[in-house]
């Protein structure tokens, strides 16, 4: 464009013009510098020399040269527009903006002025205004390719702004408009596919990548995207299949960046599919070739999170941030790793740092919201109705308030009312239990919980009050292991007859769960109970289970239970000298819709009471949970069991209940301290 506007161009400058046009700026600088030694007053040569200087990497020097020319030619449009443009070369867009504003007022019909002003606004990310001015420029020269290219990048930038602000529809419309000027434009297609990935529209993302794959090389990029779309669509097997195909194809191209991206996606797919051995072998091999690459650090960090080693993840995310402090993967990744290691304050800080760099970023906002929910004060109401084959019915309601005062300390207060009746004997009783509790995190993944309260029970005309206590220590002694030890003092309140007897139970318990990276788990509960009637109970429950599916989460396993009582009081409550049960079980949990979850479990097997013949046992539970809003949720549930150990009286029973939970503040009470 510049050269077409030089009406005074001489034939002896044509060689220099060609150097400028072909991007050989340093050679052009030398050419015009030599020319000016013989003809120092040639304005065209001076302009071309200044342009060559600016475009070869010295924009400030070029600005000075154009300023000198402006002194000699104050009203010359060509000098003015080159002077303005030099600020764009120097990326000094704020300085360029008022200069172009004045120029378009003075020259409203000059294509170069309109285009320059539009590009200045675009570089300042003022895309709406930029598009207005680029349309004016194109109206003057409808077929100007340079202007259409500028409009394309303005729409790409503007679309990205809408996507960042989660206005996906407007972003999509802008991207689709690009195809009018540039059918099947690669930049537009990749941005459109990314938009569909963000909105979890996997089918549209795959179709868009399919449009992109017009060459063998582009097909590799497309396959990498399709693999990610399959993962988002919760089809990790397809993701690995596609990623493997991409890996096999990329070797025919001598493109190191594409190769790295392809192996990155392939190893991600291995991790998604829990093929940790293969993933680690690939990571170790590539680490020798690429010892300081952020994408490999990110893979190592992801590997750590999936295998229950968040400390390893933090180490690798920090390595990313050492190379690039603004890395999105490094910042938000470290937030997730800190959360996984139960270091909540660093997790918050890392997430806010991400938002400081990437304004309104959806995943960072979602992460902070997830943390906020965990530490926002809430109240829960639990009501249920139970009945058993011993003619006992019960109705209870439990109201509990949870108030976290920091990420380490929270308080609880609850009130339970339970009324029971035997429909044959007409015995009635009720209990009022009020307890206050405190929970303090001693160290990450090590929490002490204490509860203190009173149980007031009434049977017909009699009444008594007993203290209730609980103290538990929950910790993770090793990777993928959870241990809980504790003491609990409670009063038996299952039915009216038991309430009348004022039986106090002192439980000493241990719960232990061992997870693995190959889907197998083992849970064990041991409990020793001393009762106020001088009886003693021993309980052992152990469960070996296997996770068959992740979405929906399906696990199956084998349970074994053993109970023994020192004294046998069968006319009062279930208290065999020896009780054993073996059962197989299945448990499934998943989503019905975005805000509705379900859970169902069932178990069946055999039980033996002392030396009696084996009998069949069955238990089942189902739950439907719905999130009505960010702060209100509820669930309905029902459960049935005929296991003799399910209740103190040894009856089979059924329970139907409802729970409602409301977060009564919008954010944690200490939120303002974290955001500072």
C-alpha positions in Angstrom: 0.0 0.0 0.0 2.8 2.4 0.9 4.5 2.1 -2.4 1.3 2.6 -4.4 0.9 5.9 -2.6 4.3 7.2 -3.5 3.4 9.3 -6.6 6.9 10.7 -6.9 8.8 7.4 -6.9 11.8 7.5 -9.3 12.9 4.6 -11.4 16.4 4.6 -9.8 14.7 3.8 -6.4 12.8 0.7 -7.8 15.4 -1.7 -6.5 15.0 -0.3 -3.0 11.3 -0.5 -3.2 11.5 -4.2 -4.2 13.7 -4.9 -1.1 11.1 -3.3 1.1 8.3 -5.1 -0.5 10.0 -8.5 -0.2 10.8 -7.9 3.5 14.6 -7.5 3.1 14.6 -4.5 5.4 18.3 -4.5 6.4 19.3 -4.6 2.8 16.8 -1.8 2.0 18.2 0.3 4.8 21.7 0.0 3.3 20.4 0.8 -0.2 18.6 4.0 0.8 21.3 5.1 3.2 23.8 4.9 0.3 21.3 6.7 -2.0 20.9 9.6 0.4 24.6 10.2 0.5 24.3 11.4 -3.1 20.8 12.9 -2.9 20.2 13.8 0.8 17.1 15.9 0.1 15.1 13.3 -1.7 11.9 13.0 0.3 10.9 9.6 -1.1 14.3 8.1 -0.3 14.1 9.6 3.2 10.7 8.1 3.8 11.9 4.7 2.5 15.0 4.8 4.6 13.1 5.6 7.8 10.7 2.7 7.0 13.6 0.3 6.5 15.1 1.4 9.8 11.9 0.9 11.7 11.0 -2.4 10.1 14.5 -3.8 10.6 14.1 -3.5 14.4 14.7 0.2 15.3 11.3 1.7 15.5 12.2 4.5 17.9 15.0 5.7 15.6 12.5 5.6 12.7 10.1 7.7 14.7 12.8 10.3 15.1 13.5 10.3 11.4 9.9 10.8 10.5 9.6 13.6 13.1 12.4 15.4 11.3 10.6 15.0 8.0 7.4 16.4 9.6 9.3 19.5 10.5 10.1 20.0 6.8 6.8 18.7 5.5 4.2 19.5 8.2 1.1 19.0 6.0 2.4 16.0 4.0 0.0 13.0 4.4 2.7 10.4 3.6 5.0 11.7 6.2 2.3 11.9 8.8 1.0 8.4 8.2 4.5 6.9 8.4 5.2 8.8 11.6 2.0 7.4 13.1 2.8 3.9 11.9 6.2 3.9 13.5 4.5 3.9 16.9 2.7 0.7 15.9 6.1 -0.9 15.1 7.3 0.1 18.5 4.0 -1.3 20.1 3.3 2.1 21.5 -0.4 1.9 20.7 -1.5 4.4 23.3 0.7 7.1 21.7 -0.5 6.1 18.3 -4.2 6.4 19.1 -4.6 10.2 19.4 -2.4 10.7 16.3 -4.7 8.5 14.2 -7.8 10.1 15.8 -6.6 13.4 14.5 -5.6 12.0 11.1 -9.1 10.4 10.4 -10.7 13.7 11.3 -8.4 15.5 8.8 -8.5 12.8 6.2 -11.8 10.9 6.6 -11.6 9.4 3.0 -8.0 8.2 3.2 -7.9 4.4 3.3 -4.5 4.3 5.0 -5.6 6.5 7.8 -8.7 4.5 8.5 -6.8 1.2 8.3 -4.1 2.5 10.6 -6.6 3.7 13.2 -8.5 0.4 13.1 -5.3 -1.6 13.6 -4.3 0.7 16.5 -7.7 0.1 18.2 -7.3 -3.6 17.6 -3.9 -3.7 19.2 -5.5 -1.9 22.2 -8.1 -4.7 22.3 -10.8 -2.1 21.6 -12.3 -4.5 19.0 -15.8 -3.1 18.7 -14.5 0.3 17.6 -11.8 -1.3 15.6 -14.4 -3.2 13.5 -16.3 0.0 13.0 -13.3 1.7 11.5 -12.1 -1.3 9.4 -15.6 -1.4 7.8 -15.1 2.2 6.8 -11.7 1.4 5.3 -13.1 -1.6 3.4 -16.0 0.5 2.1 -13.3 2.7 0.4 -11.4 -0.4 -1.0 -13.8 -3.4 -0.9 -11.2 -5.8 -2.4 -8.3 -4.8 -0.3 -6.9 -8.1 1.1 -4.8 -6.4 3.8 -7.9 -4.8 5.3 -9.8 -8.1 5.2 -6.9 -9.8 7.0 -7.0 -7.1 9.7 -10.7 -7.6 10.0 -10.2 -11.3 10.5 -7.8 -10.8 13.3 -10.0 -8.2 14.9 -12.9 -10.8 14.9 -10.6 -13.5 16.3 -9.6 -11.1 19.2 -13.2 -9.9 19.8 -14.5 -13.5 19.8 -11.8 -14.4 22.3 -13.0 -11.6 24.6 -16.6 -12.9 24.4 -15.4 -16.4 25.1 -13.4 -15.2 28.1 -16.5 -13.5 29.4 -18.5 -16.8 28.8 -20.6 -15.1 26.1 -20.1 -18.1 23.8 -22.9 -17.4 21.4 -21.5 -14.0 20.3 -18.0 -15.5 20.1 -19.3 -18.2 17.8 -21.1 -15.7 15.6 -17.9 -13.7 15.1 -15.9 -16.7 14.2 -18.4 -17.9 11.7 -18.4 -14.5 10.0 -14.7 -14.9 9.2 -15.6 -17.7 6.7 -17.3 -15.1 4.5 -13.9 -13.6 3.6 -11.8 -16.7 4.2 -13.7 -19.9 3.7 -12.5 -22.7 6.0 -9.8 -20.4 7.5 -7.6 -22.5 9.7 -7.3 -19.9 12.5 -11.0 -19.5 12.7 -11.6 -23.3 12.6 -9.1 -23.9 15.5 -10.7 -21.1 17.6 -14.2 -22.4 16.8 -13.2 -25.9 17.8 -11.6 -24.6 21.0 -14.9 -22.8 21.8 -16.8 -26.0 21.4 -14.3 -27.8 23.7 -14.8 -25.1 26.4 -18.6 -25.4 26.1 -18.2 -29.2 26.2 -19.9 -29.6 22.8 -17.8 -32.6 21.8 -19.7 -33.5 18.7 -19.3 -30.0 17.2 -15.7 -29.8 18.2 -15.0 -33.1 16.4 -16.8 -31.9 13.3 -14.9 -28.7 13.2 -11.6 -30.5 13.6 -12.7 -32.7 10.7 -13.1 -29.6 8.5 -9.6 -28.5 9.5 -8.0 -31.8 8.4 -7.5 -31.1 4.7 -3.8 -32.2 4.6 -2.0 -35.1 6.1 -0.1 -32.8 8.5 -3.3 -30.9 9.5 -5.0 -34.2 10.2 -2.5 -34.8 13.0 -3.5 -31.5 14.6 -7.1 -32.4 14.1 -6.7 -35.9 15.7 -5.1 -34.3 18.7 -8.1 -32.1 19.1 -10.6 -34.9 18.5 -8.8 -37.0 21.3 -9.4 -34.1 23.7 -13.0 -33.8 22.6 -13.5 -37.5 23.3 -12.1 -37.1 26.8 -14.4 -34.2 27.4 -17.2 -36.4 26.2 -16.1 -39.0 28.8 -15.0 -41.5 26.3 -11.4 -42.0 27.3 -11.0 -45.3 25.3 -11.8 -43.4 22.1 -9.5 -40.6 23.2 -6.6 -43.1 23.5 -7.4 -44.8 20.2 -7.4 -41.4 18.3 -4.3 -40.2 20.1 -2.4 -43.4 19.2 -3.4 -42.9 15.6 -2.1 -39.4 15.7 1.2 -40.5 17.3 1.8 -43.0 14.6 1.2 -40.4 11.9 3.3 -37.6 13.2 6.6 -39.4 12.7 6.4 -38.7 8.9 6.6 -34.9 9.4 9.8 -33.1 10.4 7.9 -30.7 12.7 9.2 -30.7 16.3 6.4 -28.6 17.7 3.7 -30.8 16.2 5.6 -33.9 17.5 5.7 -32.5 21.0 2.0 -31.6 21.0 1.1 -35.1 19.7 3.1 -37.0 22.3 1.7 -34.7 24.9 -1.9 -35.7 23.9 -0.9 -39.4 23.6 0.5 -39.5 27.2 -2.5 -37.5 28.5 -4.7 -40.2 27.0 -2.6 -43.0 28.7 -3.1 -41.2 32.0 -6.8 -40.7 31.4 -7.1 -44.5 30.8 -5.1 -45.3 34.0 -2.3 -46.9 32.0 0.2 -45.4 34.4 3.1 -47.8 33.6 3.1 -46.9 29.9 2.6 -43.2 30.7 5.6 -43.2 33.1 7.8 -45.0 30.6 6.9 -42.5 27.9 7.5 -39.5 30.2 10.9 -40.9 31.4 12.0 -41.5 27.8 11.0 -38.1 26.6 12.5 -36.3 29.6 15.9 -37.3 28.3 15.2 -35.7 25.0 13.4 -32.6 26.4 14.9 -32.0 29.9 13.3 -28.6 30.5 10.1 -28.5 28.6 6.9 -27.1 30.2 4.6 -29.6 28.5 6.6 -32.5 30.0 6.5 -30.9 33.5 2.7 -30.6 33.0 2.5 -34.3 32.1 4.5 -35.2 35.2 2.2 -33.0 37.3 -0.9 -34.6 35.9 0.6 -38.0 36.5 1.1 -37.1 40.1 -2.5 -35.9 40.6 -4.0 -39.1 39.0 -1.7 -41.4 41.1 -2.4 -39.6 44.4 1.0 -37.8 44.7 0.2 -34.1 44.8 3.6 -33.1 46.2 5.2 -34.4 43.0 2.6 -32.4 41.0 3.4 -29.2 43.0 7.1 -29.7 42.3 6.5 -29.9 38.5 4.1 -27.0 38.4 6.7 -24.9 40.2 9.2 -25.9 37.5 6.8 -24.6 34.9 6.3 -21.3 36.7 10.1 -21.0 37.0 10.3 -21.1 33.2 7.1 -19.0 32.7 5.5 -17.2 35.6 2.4 -16.5 33.5 1.7 -20.1 32.4 -1.9 -21.0 32.7 -1.1 -24.7 33.2 1.4 -23.8 35.9 -0.8 -21.4 37.8 -4.2 -23.2 37.8 -2.5 -26.6 37.8 -0.6 -25.7 41.0 -4.0 -24.5 42.5 -5.4 -28.0 41.9 -2.3 -29.7 43.3 -2.4 -27.6 46.4 -6.0 -28.4 46.9 -5.3 -32.1 46.4 -2.6 -31.9 49.1 -5.1 -30.1 51.4 -3.2 -26.8 51.4 -6.2 -24.6 50.9 -4.7 -21.1 51.3 -2.0 -21.7 48.6 -4.7 -23.1 46.4 -6.8 -20.0 46.7 -3.7 -17.8 46.0 -2.7 -19.8 42.9 -6.2 -19.5 41.6 -6.4 -15.8 42.1 -3.0 -15.4 40.5 -4.4 -17.2 37.5 -7.4 -14.8 37.3 -5.0 -11.8 37.6 -3.2 -13.0 34.4 -6.3 -14.5 32.6 -9.3 -12.2 33.4 -12.6 -14.0 34.0 -11.1 -17.4 33.1 -13.9 -19.9 33.5 -11.9 -22.8 35.0 -10.2 -20.6 37.6 -13.5 -19.0 38.6 -15.1 -22.5 38.9 -12.2 -23.7 41.0 -12.6 -20.8 43.4 -16.3 -21.4 43.6 -15.7 -25.0 44.4 -13.4 -24.0 47.3 -15.9 -21.4 48.5 -18.7 -24.0 48.7 -16.5 -26.1 51.1 -16.0 -23.3 53.5 -19.3 -21.4 53.3 -21.5 -21.6 56.4 -24.5 -23.8 55.9 -27.6 -25.3 57.6 -28.9 -28.9 56.9 -32.2 -30.3 57.7 -32.5 -34.1 57.8 -35.9 -35.8 58.4 -36.7 -39.5 58.1 -39.3 -42.1 58.9 -38.3 -45.7 59.8 -40.2 -48.9 60.6 -39.2 -52.5 61.3 -40.6 -55.9 61.6 -40.7 -55.6 65.4 -43.6 -53.2 65.1 -41.4 -50.2 65.9 -41.9 -47.0 64.0 -39.8 -43.8 64.4 -39.7 -40.3 63.1 -36.7 -38.1 63.5 -35.4 -34.7 62.4 -31.9 -33.4 62.7 -30.9 -29.8 62.2 -27.2 -29.0 61.9 -25.3 -25.8 61.3 -21.7 -25.8 60.1 -19.7 -22.6 60.3 -16.1 -22.6 59.0 -14.2 -19.8 60.6 -11.0 -20.4 58.6 -9.7 -23.1 56.3 -8.4 -24.9 59.4 -11.1 -24.4 62.0 -14.8 -24.9 61.8 -17.6 -25.2 64.4 -20.9 -27.2 64.3 -24.1 -27.2 66.2 -26.9 -29.8 65.8 -30.2 -30.7 67.3 -31.8 -34.1 66.9 -35.3 -35.0 67.9 -36.4 -38.6 67.6 -39.8 -40.1 68.6 -40.4 -43.8 68.6 -43.4 -46.0 69.2 -44.2 -49.7 69.3 -47.6 -50.3 67.7 -48.3 -53.5 69.6 -47.1 -52.6 73.2 -47.9 -48.9 72.6 -44.7 -48.0 74.4 -43.5 -44.5 73.4 -40.3 -42.6 73.9 -38.5 -39.6 72.5 -35.0 -38.2 72.6 -33.6 -34.7 72.3 -29.9 -34.5 71.5 -28.1 -31.2 71.2 -24.3 -31.2 70.5 -21.7 -28.6 69.6 -18.5 -29.6 67.8 -15.2 -28.2 66.7 -13.0 -29.4 63.9 -9.4 -28.3 63.6 -6.9 -29.2 60.9 -3.6 -29.8 62.7 -1.7 -30.4 59.4 -2.7 -30.9 55.8 -4.7 -34.1 55.7 -4.7 -34.4 59.5 -7.9 -33.2 61.3 -9.0 -33.4 64.9 -12.8 -33.5 65.5 -14.5 -33.1 68.9 -18.2 -33.1 69.8 -19.8 -32.4 73.2 -23.5 -32.4 74.0 -26.5 -33.7 75.9 -29.0 -36.4 75.3 -32.4 -36.0 77.0 -34.6 -39.1 76.7 -38.2 -39.6 77.9 -40.0 -42.9 78.3 -43.6 -42.5 79.3 -43.4 -40.7 82.7 -39.6 -41.3 83.2 -36.8 -39.1 81.9 -33.0 -38.9 82.1 -30.1 -36.8 80.6 -26.8 -38.2 79.6 -23.7 -36.5 78.1 -22.6 -37.4 74.6 -19.0 -37.2 73.5 -17.0 -37.8 70.4 -13.3 -37.3 69.5 -11.8 -38.4 66.2 -8.5 -38.0 64.5 -8.5 -38.4 60.7 -5.3 -38.5 58.7 -3.6 -39.8 55.6 -0.5 -41.6 56.8 0.7 -42.6 53.3 -0.3 -42.0 49.7 -3.8 -43.4 48.9 -4.5 -44.3 52.5 -7.0 -42.9 55.0 -7.0 -43.6 58.7 -9.5 -42.6 61.4 -9.3 -43.4 65.1 -11.8 -42.2 67.6 -13.9 -42.4 70.7 -17.7 -41.9 70.8 -20.1 -41.9 73.8 -23.8 -42.2 72.8 -27.1 -43.3 74.2 -29.1 -46.0 72.5 -32.3 -44.5 71.1 -33.4 -46.9 68.3 -36.7 -47.8 69.9 -38.8 -47.1 72.9 -37.8 -50.2 74.9 -34.1 -49.4 74.4 -34.5 -45.8 75.4 -36.2 -46.9 78.6 -33.2 -48.9 79.6 -30.8 -45.9 79.3 -28.0 -47.9 77.7 -24.9 -45.8 77.2 -22.3 -47.1 74.7 -18.7 -46.2 74.7 -17.2 -46.9 71.2 -13.5 -47.1 70.5 -13.0 -47.4 66.8 -10.6 -47.5 63.9 -11.4 -47.0 60.2 -8.9 -47.6 57.5 -9.1 -47.4 53.7 -6.3 -48.4 51.3 -6.6 -47.3 47.7 -4.5 -48.4 44.7 -3.7 -47.1 41.2 -5.1 -50.3 39.7 -8.8 -49.8 40.8 -8.6 -52.2 43.8 -9.5 -50.9 47.3 -9.7 -52.3 50.8 -11.8 -50.8 53.7 -11.7 -52.0 57.3 -13.6 -51.0 60.4 -12.9 -52.2 63.9 -14.8 -51.2 67.0 -14.7 -52.1 70.6 -17.8 -51.0 72.6 -18.3 -50.9 76.4 -21.9 -50.5 77.5 -23.4 -49.2 80.7 -25.2 -52.5 81.3 -21.7 -54.1 81.6 -21.9 -55.8 78.2 -19.1 -55.6 75.7 -19.3 -55.7 71.9 -16.6 -56.4 69.4 -17.2 -55.6 65.7 -15.1 -56.1 62.6 -16.2 -55.1 59.1 -13.9 -55.4 56.1 -14.6 -54.8 52.4 -12.5 -55.6 49.4 -13.8 -53.8 46.3 -12.9 -53.1 42.7 -13.8 -50.0 40.7 -15.2 -51.2 37.4 -16.2 -47.8 35.9 -15.4 -44.1 36.6 -18.4 -42.5 34.8 -20.8 -43.6 36.1 -18.8 -44.7 39.1 -19.4 -48.4 39.5 -17.7 -50.6 42.1 -18.3 -54.2 43.2 -16.9 -56.1 46.1 -17.0 -58.6 48.9 -17.9 -57.7 52.5 -17.3 -59.7 55.7 -18.7 -58.8 59.1 -18.0 -60.3 62.5 -19.8 -59.3 65.8 -19.5 -60.8 69.3 -21.1 -59.8 72.7 -19.7 -60.8 76.0 -23.2 -61.4 77.4 -26.2 -62.6 75.5 -29.4 -60.7 76.2 -31.7 -61.8 73.3 -34.9 -60.7 75.0 -33.6 -57.1 75.2 -31.5 -56.6 72.2 -29.5 -58.5 69.5 -26.4 -59.7 71.3 -25.1 -63.0 70.0 -21.9 -64.6 71.2 -20.9 -64.8 67.6 -22.3 -63.3 64.4 -20.9 -63.5 60.9 -22.0 -62.3 57.5 -20.6 -62.5 54.0 -22.0 -60.6 51.1 -21.3 -59.3 47.6 -22.3 -55.8 46.8 -22.5 -53.3 43.9 -22.5 -49.5 44.2 -23.2 -47.1 41.3 -23.2 -43.3 41.3 -23.6 -40.9 38.4 -25.5 -37.9 36.9 -28.9 -37.8 35.4 -28.5 -34.2 34.3 -26.1 -31.3 35.1 -27.7 -30.7 38.5 -29.1 -34.1 39.4 -27.1 -37.0 40.7 -28.2 -40.5 41.7 -26.8 -43.3 43.8 -27.9 -46.9 44.2 -26.3 -49.8 46.0 -27.3 -53.4 46.8 -25.8 -56.3 48.6 -26.8 -59.9 49.2 -25.2 -62.9 50.9 -25.5 -65.1 54.0 -25.4 -64.5 57.7 -25.0 -66.9 60.6 -26.1 -66.2 64.2 -24.0 -68.3 66.6 -24.5 -71.9 65.4 -27.8 -71.4 63.7 -28.3 -72.3 60.0 -27.2 -69.7 57.5 -29.9 -67.3 56.3 -30.0 -65.0 53.3 -29.5 -61.3 53.7 -30.2 -58.4 51.5 -29.8 -54.7 51.8 -30.3 -51.8 49.3 -30.1 -48.1 49.2 -31.1 -45.5 46.6 -30.7 -41.7 46.6 -31.6 -38.9 44.3 -29.8 -35.5 44.8 -30.6 -32.2 43.1 -28.8 -28.9 43.1 -31.5 -26.3 43.0 -29.1 -23.4 43.0 -25.5 -22.7 44.0 -26.6 -22.4 47.6 -29.5 -24.8 47.9 -29.4 -28.6 47.4 -31.6 -31.5 48.5 -31.9 -35.3 48.3 -34.4 -38.0 48.8 -33.3 -41.5 49.9 -34.6 -44.8 50.9 -32.9 -47.9 52.4 -33.8 -51.4 53.5 -31.9 -54.1 55.3 -32.6 -57.4 56.9 -29.0 -57.9 58.3 -29.3 -58.9 61.9 -26.5 -56.5 62.9 -28.2 -53.5 61.2 -29.9 -52.4 64.4 -29.3 -53.0 68.0 -32.5 -55.0 68.3 -31.7 -57.3 65.4 -34.7 -56.4 63.3 -34.9 -55.8 59.6 -35.8 -52.2 58.9 -36.7 -49.6 56.3 -35.9 -45.9 56.3 -37.2 -43.2 54.0 -35.7 -39.7 54.3 -35.1 -36.2 52.9 -32.2 -33.8 53.3 -32.1 -30.1 52.5 -28.9 -28.0 52.7 -28.7 -24.2 52.4 -25.6 -22.1 52.4 -26.8 -19.1 54.3 -24.0 -16.8 53.2 -22.7 -16.2 49.7 -19.1 -16.8 50.5 -16.9 -18.0 53.4 -16.8 -15.7 56.4 -13.0 -15.2 56.0 -13.2 -14.7 52.2 -12.1 -11.0 52.3 -8.9 -12.1 54.0 -8.1 -14.5 51.2 -8.8 -12.2 48.4 -6.4 -9.5 49.7 
